[in-house]
């Protein structure tokens, strides 16, 4: 099964996370190192992007194990 590119899906996951936080009236969320995470995916550090990438990888692994 061919799954979409991890980077594209990671950016979408990040957008959805921001949208969910905004619905909760959260306008800022910082990482332990102080990096602001509620910015567009492209502006995140590689370390912060890895949070979204790991989420996508886990979902992809679950999909692969289910087929």
N, C-alpha and C positions, 0 to 999 in steps of 0.2 A: 504494500500500500504506500502510495506516494503522499506524504504529508507536506503542507505548506512550509516555506522557509521559516526557520526559527526566528530570525530577526524581524520579519514582517509580523508574525503572530505575537512576538514579544512586545512590539510597539503597540499593537492593538490591546493586548492585556494591560499594558501600562495606561493607555487611554481609558480603558474601562475602570481601572482602579481609581484614577483621578476623578472620573465622573461619579463613582460611588462615594468617594470622600466628599466631593462638593455637595452631593445630595444630603450628606450628614452635616453640612455647614463647616466642614474642615477645609481650611484654605492653605494650610502649611503642614508639611510632615518632613521631619529631618531624620537622616540616617544617624547612626551612632557617632559617626565622624563629623557630623554637622552639615553634611551635604543636603540641600533642599531636594526632595524627591518629587514634589508636585510641579514639575516642569516637563516640557515635551521630552519624549524618549531620546531624541537626538542630542539633547543638552545634558543628559546624564553621563556620569563617569562610567567606565567599563565595569567597575565594581558594582555600581548601582544597577546597570543593565543586566548584570548576571542574576540579580534577584528575579527579574521577569523571565530571563532565559531558563532558569532552573524550574520555574513554574511550568513553562511550556514543555520542557523536556520531561517532567514528571507526567504531564497529561499525555504526551506522545507515547511514553512507556506504557501507560495504562491502556491506551488505545491499542497499541501493538499486542499487548498481553490478552486483549479481549477478542481479537479476530482469529 
